[in-house]
Amino acid sequence: MTEQTPKKLRLKTLSPPSFQLIPFWPDNIEAWFCYAEADFSEHGVIDTRAQFLAVVKGLPREFNRYVTPSMFTSDVSDPYETLKRSILKRGDLTDRQRLDQLFNNIDLQHGSATDMLQRMREVIGLRNFDEGLFKQLFLSKLTQQVQAVLVSFQNNALDELAASADRILEITKSSTTEVFSVKEKPQTTQNDITELSHTLTRYLNLRTDRERSRTPRRSISRKRSVSRPRETDNPRLVLVS
């Protein structure tokens, strides 16, 4: 009885495409595959394994999980279509799910809210997402205590919310051992949240007032001279009888 050896794809027998696919479009995957197949047709690349390797080479790192070892073996007769279906299946995800995946490793553990916002924007890059959804996900990564305070300011610009969140964290830093804890502290009460909200409101109002009164006012008070009775040149004569 002869022992069967695993069937593996001999990559050396494949000639890599002499062209490079356009950069991957995570926000429009189906259109990207249409462009890729147009390039395959234009350059005469009809072998499914050559197409598969070209796509694998052009995928961003976060999509590598869709490439399985079995696709490199002869057990998969059409690795390109198999990979394509696997990736397009991801296209059914909602924008919320896509952003959740992109922001999976971003949190408030080591840095300020402003820093976290910057990292989230860097991850998105040129992708287009709803601004309201992005703001919602940003707020969801803050502590529950901070979220409760910022609920009154959710219509503010995102950068202002991040700055306000940093201010709240500074206020609570002295009374909380772990300010950046993801879960709300058990001792946190509604009174604490209300007080923080009032404190933030006073802070924002004070900042506005200070901006209006940056120019020092000149003192308009003057010392008034005390009038003394005028003395005559001639002294009074006191008659003593």
ABEGO torsion letter per residue (X at the ends): XBBBBBBBBBAAABBBBABBBBBBBAABAAAAAAAAAAAAAAAGBABAAAAAAAAAAABBAAAAAABBAAAABAABABAAAAAAAAAAAAAABBAAAAAAAAAAABBAABEBAAAAAAAAAAAAEABBBBAAAAAAAAAAABBAAAAAAAAAAAABBAAAAAAAAAAAAAAAAAABABAABABBBAABBAAAAAAAAAAAAAAAAAAAAAAAAABBBBBABBBBBBBBBBBBABBBBBBBX
